Amino acid sequence: MGKALDIVKDSTLTYRQQLIQLAMLGEEQDDSLVYSDEYWNARKDRAICDLFEGNMPYRPRYTCPDFELLMKKGCEFLELDPPTDLMEAINVLEVFYSHIPTQGSFPVYLGDVDLLLEPFVLKENKENARKQLRLFLKYIDRVFPDSFVHANLGPVETVSGNIILELTEEMQLAVPNLTLKYDPDITPDDYAIKAIRCMLKTAKPSFANHRMFVKEWGEKYAIASCYNGLKVAGGAYTLSRLRLYECSLAAESIEDFMDRVLPYYVNIQLEYIDKRVKFMSEEASFFKTNFMVKEGFLKHENFIGLFGLVGLAECCNHLLGIEDKKKGFGLNDEATKLGIQIMDEIER
């Protein structure tokens, strides 16, 4: 167990970071779930990346609880009553966040925090609300030090959203990451500009195309872990990633890539996703016993498998023999056309 000893002796890690890394190491070492030789070879060749999920999927990678339901009815398992003021609302969220199960053990979705807190913020004078929200943001940054911890704002302008943007710029905290759900028909220009100014100084919030996500998921959607659109009360069982450039290295031509190489690696990744989804759904205890499922904060039918990819530009440039990036993908019609063909084939 040399890797375990390395973690224990690593002076750059905090106790909690060591705890999480040791748990992930144990998850990685388990061989109960059997993957194909083709999968292991694809990982060895770096054509497929499992993004450190580990071999034993005992909980989904991303969970997006229904925080609106939490505010309405509280939580029986955690003995939390529905909040009646801002202090209680923040306390309920902080307790609940600590129990959200995800890969990495940090909550990847904190909810539409401005809309969740707005009814309570409006009951307070602005200075008191600002003080409590400052402590709320500091709590998140200190307790969940991970850049995948993500909160949503918008698309409407709120008092709480304005305060959060102001505090984000002022406090310069790394966590939580933020996304503004943006719709030009709903989001006021001044509010969007305020978010842009905050982003230029803090690298957040990001901007999500609200119309597009509503069309795909409905009004109750979450932006989790930076940019993943998922259903509220759902999430993602898994997220593996196809490394397209590395895949292209196995091809003798564009035709060979499209007809043989790409389908080969796509099918390996799909088999990997299916195997993990089946195990989590049928064998692991999570969807049978977890209180968030039992109380309706999470719903099994709202979970999906995420198929990730990276390296499309490098893949196209390699297949076309383009060495100068300034003449390649994004600046070259032939490369762009090939990229679209590759994406269409993966989707098919």
LINMO-V349508 format. One record per residue. OMEGA is omega in whole degrees, 0 to 359 (NA if undefined). Layout:
omega:OMEGA
omega:OMEGA
This chain:
omega:181
omega:181
omega:178
omega:179
omega:177
omega:180
omega:182
omega:183
omega:183
omega:184
omega:179
omega:183
omega:171
omega:179
omega:183
omega:177
omega:175
omega:180
omega:181
omega:181
omega:176
omega:177
omega:179
omega:177
omega:177
omega:178
omega:182
omega:185
omega:184
omega:181
omega:180
omega:179
omega:187
omega:177
omega:186
omega:175
omega:178
omega:179
omega:182
omega:177
omega:179
omega:176
omega:179
omega:179
omega:179
omega:176
omega:177
omega:179
omega:181
omega:178
omega:172
omega:181
omega:184
omega:185
omega:185
omega:183
omega:183
omega:175
omega:180
omega:177
omega:182
omega:174
omega:183
omega:184
omega:177
omega:182
omega:176
omega:176
omega:178
omega:180
omega:182
omega:188
omega:184
omega:181
omega:182
omega:184
omega:181
omega:180
omega:179
omega:176
omega:174
omega:183
omega:180
omega:177
omega:186
omega:180
omega:179
omega:180
omega:179
omega:179
omega:179
omega:179
omega:182
omega:178
omega:183
omega:179
omega:185
omega:183
omega:181
omega:182
omega:176
omega:172
omega:183
omega:174
omega:172
omega:179
omega:182
omega:180
omega:182
omega:179
omega:172
omega:194
omega:180
omega:181
omega:179
omega:187
omega:185
omega:180
omega:181
omega:177
omega:182
omega:178
omega:184
omega:167
omega:191
omega:182
omega:179
omega:178
omega:180
omega:179
omega:181
omega:179
omega:176
omega:179
omega:178
omega:180
omega:178
omega:178
omega:181
omega:182
omega:184
omega:185
omega:182
omega:185
omega:182
omega:186
omega:178
omega:177
omega:197
omega:176
omega:181
omega:173
omega:172
omega:4
omega:180
omega:175
omega:179
omega:174
omega:181
omega:177
omega:177
omega:180
omega:181
omega:177
omega:179
omega:180
omega:179
omega:179
omega:184
omega:187
omega:179
omega:179
omega:178
omega:184
omega:5
omega:167
omega:185
omega:169
omega:173
omega:173
omega:189
omega:173
omega:184
omega:179
omega:184
omega:185
omega:179
omega:181
omega:182
omega:180
omega:178
omega:179
omega:177
omega:178
omega:179
omega:179
omega:177
omega:181
omega:181
omega:182
omega:186
omega:183
omega:174
omega:8
omega:165
omega:181
omega:178
omega:177
omega:187
omega:180
omega:182
omega:182
omega:177
omega:178
omega:183
omega:190
omega:188
omega:185
omega:184
omega:177
omega:181
omega:166
omega:186
omega:173
omega:173
omega:189
omega:183
omega:176
omega:183
omega:178
omega:170
omega:186
omega:178
omega:180
omega:182
omega:175
omega:192
omega:172
omega:172
omega:189
omega:175
omega:180
omega:192
omega:179
omega:179
omega:176
omega:184
omega:180
omega:181
omega:184
omega:178
omega:181
omega:176
omega:180
omega:179
omega:178
omega:184
omega:187
omega:186
omega:189
omega:184
omega:177
omega:180
omega:183
omega:177
omega:180
omega:176
omega:181
omega:178
omega:177
omega:178
omega:179
omega:181
omega:182
omega:182
omega:178
omega:181
omega:181
omega:180
omega:184
omega:191
omega:186
omega:180
omega:185
omega:192
omega:185
omega:177
omega:191
omega:187
omega:184
omega:180
omega:175
omega:182
omega:183
omega:174
omega:177
omega:174
omega:179
omega:184
omega:184
omega:180
omega:181
omega:179
omega:170
omega:180
omega:178
omega:182
omega:175
omega:180
omega:172
omega:181
omega:181
omega:181
omega:178
omega:181
omega:180
omega:179
omega:182
omega:180
omega:179
omega:180
omega:180
omega:180
omega:182
omega:181
omega:178
omega:187
omega:186
omega:182
omega:179
omega:186
omega:184
omega:181
omega:179
omega:179
omega:179
omega:178
omega:178
omega:178
omega:179
omega:179
omega:179
omega:178
omega:180
omega:177
omega:180
omega:179
omega:NA
